[in-house]
Amino acid sequence: MADKGETSMELYLDTADLAEIRRLYELYPLDGVTTNPGILARTGGDPVKALRGIRDIIGPDALMFAQVIPSDAEGMVRDARAILKLLGDNTVVKVPAVPEGFRAIRLLSKQGVRTCGTVVYAPMQGFMAAKAGAEYVAPYVNRIDNLGYDGVGVSTQLHDMIAAHHLPAKVLAASFRNTQQVQDLCRHGIAAATCAPAVLEGLVKNPAVDGAVRDFADAFAGLAGEENGMAELVG
């Protein structure tokens, strides 16, 4: 479990839809945006243009995650340098948590490049990425569930293993099916989560809340008229 005094769970938006990023980034207390090649492919456009567009929306200070493409460590390092050139300093390079990826993470860590070991399906796989020097490790919660295992359980085991061995890496849980998964991991003290737009909005969507807000507005309208709020009354 998280110790008292630690910072709150980082919350990222997992999409490359520029309109959704622009809308949701204005509303929610988000720490940045995560992407991967599959997400970029769903935009159907130039991936460089899409990544640059995201950075323009969230600004230079927010964290942005982008993934390398090659399967060899040297190619991953070249892609990492290109990603940093495109997106700037506050960028975390996602590297698959596979043997060549562990090598790339070690090389990039020596150069001061922030990395995320991604495509994590098992606790020891994520642990290896953390031990190699990754700042974040990203278990795919729902994809693990779809294999018949426990995605939340894998994520919490990984979190506890990293803490027990005093590694500085953070678990960045990804691939959620529902809001309960996010809530369970938040309660456990997971450092970060990235959510698709529908899951993010589902965290607070509740018909009872909407009804209560309408009831309060109607009650005040009965006192002061529908066109007036406190600003109009106080002047």
N, C-alpha and C positions, 0 to 999 in steps of 0.2 A: 504494500500500500504506500501511497505517497506520504512523505513526511510533512509535518506542518512547516509552513514557511516557504515551501516550493511554489514556483509559479504555476498558474492555472494551465489546464490543457490547451495546447495550441489547436486552432481550428482552421482548416484549409478547405477551399472549394475545389472540387475535383472535376474540372471541365475545361474545354477550350472554346465554349460558346461565348463570344464576346458580349452579346446582348445580355445574357444571363449573368455574366461576371459583372458587367456594369450595373445591373439592377441590384443584385444581391450584395455586392460589395458596399453599396451605399446603406444597406439596411442592417447587416449583421456584423458583429465584432470579429471579423476574419483576420487571420495572420498572413494570408497569402493564397496562392493558387498552385495546385499540382496538376501535372499533365503526364501523359505517356503516349507512345506511338499510336495506340488504339484510339485514345481520345482525340488526338490530332487528326486521325484518319476520318473520324466522324464529322469533322468540319468540312471535309471535301475540298479544301483549298491548299494553298502554299503553306507548309508547316512553319517556315521562317516568318512569313507574314503574320501567321496566327500567333506565334510566340511573341513577336514584337508587339502585336496588338494588345496582348495580355499585359505585358510589362508597361505599356503606355497607360493602361487603365489603372493598375494597382500602384503604380509609381515605383521609384527606385529603391525605396526603403523596405517594402514588403518582400517576404521570401517567395521565391518562385522555384518550382521543381521542373526539370526537363531531363529526358532520358537519352542515354547514348544508344547507338544502333549496332555497331560492329560486335562480333562475337569474340574477338581477340583483345587482349589487354592493351596492346599498343594502339589499336583502332579506337578502343574506348577512351583512352587518354587523349587522342587527337580530337575526338568528338567533344570531350569535356572542355577542351580549350576553346573550341568553336562556340559551344553553348555559352561559356563565360564571356566571350567576345561579343556575342549577340545580346545577352541579357544583363550583363553587369555583375557587380560584386555580390549582391544579395541573392545569389542563385545557388541552389543545391542540385548537384548532378546526380541523377538516378542511375545506378549501375546494377545490373542483375546479380543476385547473390548466388553466383556459380563460381567454380574455381578460377577461370580467367577474370571474372569480376572481382574476386578477392584480391588478385594480383593488381588489378587496375586501381582498386580502392587504396591499397598500400602505396602505390606510386603517386596517386593524386594527393593522398594525405600528406606525404612528404613535401609536396609542392604547396600545401596550404589550401587545397581545393576542398570545399565542403561536399560530402557525398551522402547518398542514401542507398543502402542495400535494398533492392526492391525484388519483387516476385518471390516473397518469402512464404513458404508453405509449412515449415517445420521450425520448432524453437532452435535447434542446433544450427540450422542453416542461417537464421538471423543472428545467432550468437557469433558465428564465424565472421559475418560481415562486420559486426560491431568490433570484434577483436582485431580485424584487419584495419580498422580506423574509421568506419562509417560513422557519421554524426547521427544519422537516422537509419532505422531499419523498418521496412514496410511489409507486415504480414497482410495477406489478402483474405480478409475475414470470410466473406461470403463464398469465395472460390474454395476455400478450405472446407466450409460446410458442404458444398456441393460434391466434394469427394467422400463425404460420409464421416468427416472428422469435426472437431469443435473449433471453429475459427476464433471465437472469443477466448476459449481455453488456451489455444496456441499463443494468442497475443499476450495473455496475462502470464503464462509460463515464461515467455520470452522477456517480458518486462521484469519479472522477478529474478531471472537468471542474470540479466544485465546488472541489476541492482546488487545482487549477491556478490558479483565479481568486480564491482566498482568500476565498470566500464562507463565512459561518458556518453554513450549512444542513447538516443531516445527512440522509443517505439512510435512509429507513425502508422497507425492502423488505417487500412484502406479497404475498398470493395465491400460496402455495406449493403445488405438487403433491406434492413429496417432500422428504425430509430432506437429500438430496445438494445440492439447490439452496441450502438454508440453510447447509450446511457450506462450499460453495464461496464464498459471499458473506462468511461469517465469516472464512475464510482470507484473503480479499482486503482485509479491514479495513472492510467496510461498518459504518456506525455503529449501525444498529438493524434489527431484524427483528421482524415480528409473525406469529405462527403460530396456526393453528387447533388445537384440542386434540389431534386425532389426529397432526398433524405434530409438535407439541411433544413428545408422548410417544414418537413414533418416533425422536426424536433420541438416545434412550438405551435404547430397547427392543432387547434382544438375547437370544435363547434361551441362548446360551453363557454370558452373564453370569448369568442366572437359575440355570442349572445349576451354575455355580461357587459361587454363594451357597448353594445347597442342599447341595452337597458339603461346604462348610466347616461348615455347621450340623450335618450328620450326623456329621462327624468329631468335633466338640466334644461332641455328644450321647453318643458312644461313650465319652468320658472322664468326663463329669459328669452325664449324664442329660438327657433332652429338655426337662425343665422348668427347667433351670438355665442362666443366662448368667454372665458374669463378676461382675455385681452380686450375684447370689446366693452365689457362691463366696467373694468377698472380704468380703461382709457390711457 
